[in-house]
Amino acid sequence: MLTRTTIHADGTWRGALSGETREVLDPADGRPFAVVAEGGAADADAAVAAARTAFDSGAWPGTPVAERAALLRRAAGLLVRDREELALLESRDAGKTLEEGRIDVDCVADAFRYFADLAVAEGQGRVVDAGSDTVHSVVVHEPVGVCAMITPWNYPLLQASWKIAPALAAGNTFVLKPSEITPLSTVALIALLVEAGLPNGVANLVTGPGHTVGARLAEHPDVDLVSFTGGLTSGVKVAQAAAPGVKKVALELGGKNPNVVFADACRTAEGFDTAVDQALNAAFIHSGQVCSAGSRLIVEESVRERFVAELGRRAARIRLGRGTEKGVECGPLVSRAQLERTEEYVASALAEGAVLRNGGRRPEPSATRPAGGYFYEPTVLDRCHRGMRVIREEIFGPVLTVETFRTEEEAVALANDTEYGLAGAVWTADAARARRVAGRLRHGTVWINDFHPYLPQAEWGGFGKSGVGRELGPSGLAEYRETKHVYQNLAPRPVRWFSG
């Protein structure tokens, strides 16, 4: 069993001040395979103190942007070096397939390189024309200060990088709290930053539960910014805790994402095959434990029966198992609680009149699916309507609901009928319709004839209860900066406003 000293403060690795530890479970069999420190509020205070000192008195905030960028690029190189080890940690910790873990590591390296390049490109500030030769006016960017980062269990490594890379590029210090369920790859990432040469106190890590460590970080008076990715209920608590200090807050709180398929996208055999294939990818990648999962299929009535029948047939053939096993396409849910939550949602949908087209149960154990693992079959629920809980609430499991429409207006209304607004997609062979529908969807990312790709240079975030602020892109860097206007009068003289 792996045993890790997982609290990192002021350049030192140690256990929790209380001495408490937590077992990390492998979701493929439900057994513990690692032990980590179980930090608390006192550990959070110590980490914030280290970050505060490093920001107020340390060299990092004043380090030339080119040097900060060089460190980020070194970290990207170390990620490439340790790709297999990190992917394995991510797979065992979060349950995803090993190939998904490899892709995550690649994306993390891309994020570090992107923010290194962006920080250098935007490092000189913006000269403002004041309309006078005797005035020099410039808008400059400075780091916010001490950043508290709270990350989720589904993409621990990736979500940490979306916060760490821009924060460091801008010159901040930080304290990071990963999910207590999946902390291991984040611990490894902090170790790589130390190896890359990051000064003591700049990167601090506290492993522990959200109700103690996360809550303390959100309310701490020496924290200047809180960035949280997770569920809506926890996000509201974070915002409330941060409000008295008027901290900057960035929240990414998930989504209930529509995947709208028009009949004209299915006119050809290739078009039909592609739309069905992408609907599977949208819903069942990482067992549906994706904030942008296309869990709401909204398909035109004229092709519904054919589409859903083929969807159910293919969903039944998805190979479930331990993510490290060859040939496995989908791993387990992350925890027993998440498995039971998924079962409860499916039961409620069936009670409300949904028709089960595939799944709806735990699979039998097999050579690749150990007894005790948190596996659930990819589930397709037909004949759903907007009054059902499975349509309104985020499940975070391998459950795809099917709704139908007859007109473009109805399709848009259904897609926008959600409190969330993170992502959505439209499938159509009509370019004009694609542009119209994409323009009317109230979601932060809209895909046309695709689902799930993202770019580090393009902003990520949502409308409504999907959160506030943006990650990635120039706006992702701006979240970790304060903007200052410096106005210099090159030829000062009396104003003579007052006669005396």
N, C-alpha and C positions, 0 to 999 in steps of 0.2 A: 504494500500500500504506500502511495506517495504521501510524504509528510512535508508540508511547506511552511516556512515562516513568511507569512503573506502580508504583513503590515510593513510598509516602507515609509519612513518619515525622516527627513533631514539626512538622507543618504544612508540610513541604517535599516537593515531588515531585522524584524523582531516578531515575537508573538504578541498576543493581546495583553494589555496591562492587567486584565482580570485573570489571565491564564486559561481562559476558555477556548475551546476548539469546536469545530464543526466537521462532520463527515460529509464528503461530497459523493453523491450516488451516481452510478452509471445507469442512465435511463433504459438501457437495453436489457438489464437484468435486475435492476432495483437494488443492487449491492453497492456498499461503499468501496471506493477505490482510491480516495485521497482524504487527507485531513488538513484543514486550513485553520488559521487563527479566526476566532470569533470576536471581532473588535466591538467596542461600544462607544458611548459618547465621549469618554475620556480619551480614547484613541483618536477620535475625530478632532478633539480640541488640540491634541499634540501635533497632529498633521497640519491643521490650519495654522498653528503657531509657526511651524517650520516654513510653510508656504508664505506666510506674511513676512517673516524675516527675510526670506530669499527675495521677495519682491521689493520690500522697502529698503533693504541694505545690500542686497546681492548684486552681482554683475549682470544677470540674465536680461532684465528689462532694457538695459542700456547696451547690450551686445549688438553690434552692427547686424543688420538684417541678413546680410550675405553669410555671416557666420552662423546665425540661427538656421538659415536655409541649408547650409552645408551639413549641420547636425541632423536635420530631418532626412536628408538624402543618405547619410550614413545609416540611419535607422532603417530606411527602406532597403538598403543593401543587406542588413542583418536579417530582415524579415525574409528576404529571398534565400539567404543562407539556411535559415531554420524552417523553411516552408513545411517540410514533412512533419517535423516535430510539433509545430504549432497546429497544423491541420489535424493531427492525431489527437491532440489535447481538445481541440474544438469539437471533434467528432465524439469522443468519449464523454465530454462534459455536457454538451448540448444535445447529443443524439443524432445529429445530422450525418449524412454520408461523408466519407473521407474526401470525395471529389468536391462536395460543397465546401468542406473545410479548406481545401486547397484554393478554391476560387476566392473564398473570403480573405485568405492571406494575400493573394495577389491584389485584391481590391484595396486592402489596407496599405500595401506598399505604394499603390497608385495614388492614394489620398495623401500620403506623406510627400511624395514627389510633387503633386499638384500644388499643395499649399506652400511648399518651398519656393516653387517658381512664381506663384502669385504674390507672395510677400515681397519678393525681390522686385517684381514688376511694379508694385504699388508703393514701394518704399520711399519715394521722393516727395510724396505729398502733392497737392494741387495748388498751383499758383492762381490767384484770383485777380482779375483786372479791376482795380479800384478806381480807374478813370483818372489817375494822377501819376505823373512821373516821380513824385516825391513820396509815394506810398508803396511799400512792399507788403503784399498780403498773400498769405499762404494757409491752406488748410492741411493740417498734419494729423496723423493717426498715432495714438498711443495705446498701450495695453490697458485693459480694464483693471487688472490687479490679480487678486486671488480668486480662482474659479473653482467652484464645486461641481463635480460631474457625477451624475448618477445614471448608470447604464443598465439595460435589460438583459434577460437571460437568453433570448433567442439568437441574437447575433453579438455576443459579448465582445469579440475582438474587433469586428467591423464598427460597431456603434462607439466603442471607445476611441477608435482612430478618427472618427468624424468630429470628435470634440478635442482630442489631444493635439492633432496636427495643426488646426488653425490657432488653437490657444498658444502653442509654443511658437508658431510662426509670428504671432503678434507680440510676443514677449511677455506673456503671462506666466504665473506659477499656478499650480493646481493641486487639488485633492480629489482623487477618484474613488468612488465606491461602486464596484461591480455588483451584479446580482449575487446574492449569497448562494444561489443554486448553481451558477456556472462561472466561478471566479478564475479558473486556472489559466486560461489563455491570456487574460488581462494581466495576471501576475507576471507571466513570461514577457509580455510586451513592455512592462515597466522595467524589467531587467535588461531588455535590449536597449532601452533609452539610456539607462545608466552606462551600459557598455559603450554606447555611442558617444559618451562624454558629457551628458547633461549634468550641470552643477548640482551639488547637494541642495535639497530643499525645493527645487523647482518642480519635480514630479513626486507626488506623495500618494500612497495607496492605503486604504483601510478596507479590509474585508469584514463584512458583518451585515446584520439585517437592516432593512430599510427603516423600521420603526424606531431604531436607536441611532445608528450611524447616519442614515439618510436624513432623518428628521433634524438631527443636530447640525449637519452641514447646511441644510436649507435655512435654518434660523440664525446661524452663527453671525455675530456682528462683524467679524473680520473677513467675511466672505463678500466679495463684490459682485459676483455673478453666479447664478445657479443654472446649469444645463441638465435637463432631465429627459430621459426617454423611457417610456413605460406606459402603464395603464392610466385611464382617465381619472379614476378615483384617487390614485396616488399622486397624479399630477396636480390635481386641485389642492391636495394637502400641501404639496411643495410650494405652490404659488401662495397659499395662505400663510405659510411659515415665513416665506421670503418677504411678504408685503410690508411688514412694519419697518424693515430696514431699507425699503425702496430699492432693493437690489435689481439688477438686470436679470431677467428670467427668460429662458428659452425652453419650450416644452414641445416634445413630439409625442403625441398621445394615441397613436394608432388610427385605425380606420375601419370602415365597413364598405369595401370597395367594389363598385359595379363593373362588370364586364359585359358590355352591350354588343350583341351580335345581330346585325341586320341580315335578312334573307339573301340579299344580293352578294354577301361575302361567301355564301355557300353554293353559288350557282355551278361552279366547276368542281370536279372531284378533288383537285388540288386545293382549292379554296376551302372546301368543306373539311378536308383532312387537317389543314393548317389551323382552322378555327377551333376544331375539337381538340387537337393537340395542345394548342395554347391555352385553352380553357382548363385542361388538366394541369399544365404547368402553373397557371395563375393560382389555382386553388390548393394544389397538393405539394408543391415544393416545401421541403422542411416540415412536412406533415401539417401544412397550413399555418405554421407558427411564424408568420411574417406579417408585419404591420400593414404592408401593401397587398396582401393576398387578395386575389380576385374571387372572393367567397360568394359574391352575388352574381350569378349568371342571369342576364336579362336578355332573352332570345325572342326573336320575332315569331309570332304564333304560327305562321305558315310552315316553319321548319322545326318547330319545337320537338315534335314527336321523334322525328328522324335524328335530330341532334342529340337529344337526351338519351335515346336508346344506345347510340354509339358511344356516348360519354360513359354511360354505365358499364358497357361492355369493356371498354379500355381501362376504366378505373379498377375493375375486378382483376385485371392482370398486372397491376402495379406490384412490384416485388418488395415486400416489407421485411425488414430485418435489422440486425446490428449494423450500424453505419460503416464499420471497418471491414465488413464481409464483402467479397467480390460479388458483383452482380446485383447487390441490393440497390434499390432505387429510392426508397423512402425509409427513414428511421423511425424511432419511437417518439412519443411525446416526451416532454422534458421531465415530467414528474407525475406522481400518482394523482396529485391534486388536479393537474391539468387533464389527465385522462378522465377522471371522474366528472370534471366540469364539462368535458366534451360529451360524455354519455348523457348527462343531464339535459344538455341543450337538444340533443337528438330526440330524447324521450319527449321533451316538451313539444317539439315540432310535430312528431307523429300524433301526439294527443290533440294537436290543433289542426290536424287534417293533412299534413304533408304525406306524400307518397314516396316510400323508400325504393330507390332504383338500384342502389348498391350499398354495401357496407352496413353500417349501423351496429357493429359489434366488435369485440376484441377477437383477433384471429387466434387460431389454435397455435400452441408452441411448436417450434420446428427447430431444425439444426441451426438456422440463422436467427430464430426468434426465441430466446431463452424464456422459460417460465419465470414470471415475475417482472418481465419487461413491460413498459408502458405503451404497448402497441394498440393502435386502433385502425380499423380498415378505412380506406378512403371512402367517404360516404357522399352519395348524391341524393338530395331530397327534392323531389319534383312537386309541382302544384303548390308552391309556396305563395304567400301574399304578405303585404306590408304590415299586417297586424301581428305577425308572428314574432316571437322573441329572437329566433334565429335570423330574421331579417333586420331587426333593429339593433342587436347587440353584437359586439365583437366576440367571437368564440375562441379564436387562436387554436384551432384544431383542424383536422382534415375533413371538413364538412363544406360541401358546395350546395347552395340553394338555387332553385330555378324559378324565375318569374318570367312572364311573357308580356308582350306588347303587340299592338297592331299598327300604331302610327309613330312617326318620329317624335311628335309632341309627347306622346305617352312614354316613349322610351326615355326621353330627357327627364320627364317628371319623376319617373321611377328611380333613375340613377341619382337624382339630386335629393330624393326623399330620405335623408339621413342626417343625423346630427353631426356626423363626421364629414371630412372632405380631404382625405389624404391623396388618393389616387383613383384612377378609373381608366377604362379603355373603351374604344369604339371600333367595331369591325364592319367595314363596308367597302364595296368596290366603287362607290360613288365619291369622287374626290371632293365635290362641293358639299355633299352631306357630311363627310368626315370633318371638314373645317367648321361647318355650322354646329355640329353636335359638340365637337371639342371645345368650341368657343363658349358654349352654354353650360358645360359641365363645371360645377363648383367644387373642383378638386385641385390640389396643388400640383399634381403631375397627371397628365392625360396622354395615354398612348393611343396611337392610331395604327391598327393592324399589327399590334405587338402587345406584350405584357411583361413587366418586371425590369427591363433594362434601366439602368441609371448611369449618369456620368458625373465624375467628381467635379467637373467644371460647371454643372447645372444645379441650381438650387433644389433642395429637398425639404418639404414641409407641407402643411395642410391648411385648409380652411376650417372654420367652425371649431368643433371640439376635438379636432385632430391636433390642435395646439397653436402656439405662437412662436414666431421666429422661423429662421431657415438654417439648415445645415448644408454644407457643400457650396460650391460656387463662390463668387465674390461676396455674396451676402453671408455665407458661412464664416468667412474671415472677418467681416464687419461685426458679427455678433461679439467677437472677442476684442474689439477695439473701441476706444473713445475717440471722438472727433473733436479737434481743437482748431480754432481759428486764431492765427497769430497775425496781428496788424501792426506794422512798423512804419512810423512816420519818419522819413529820412531828413526832413527839414522842419523840425518843430518850431513854432512861434506862438506868441500869445493869441488867444482867441478873442479877447476883449468883449466877452459876453456881459460881464459886469462892469459897470462904470467906475467903481472904486479902485 
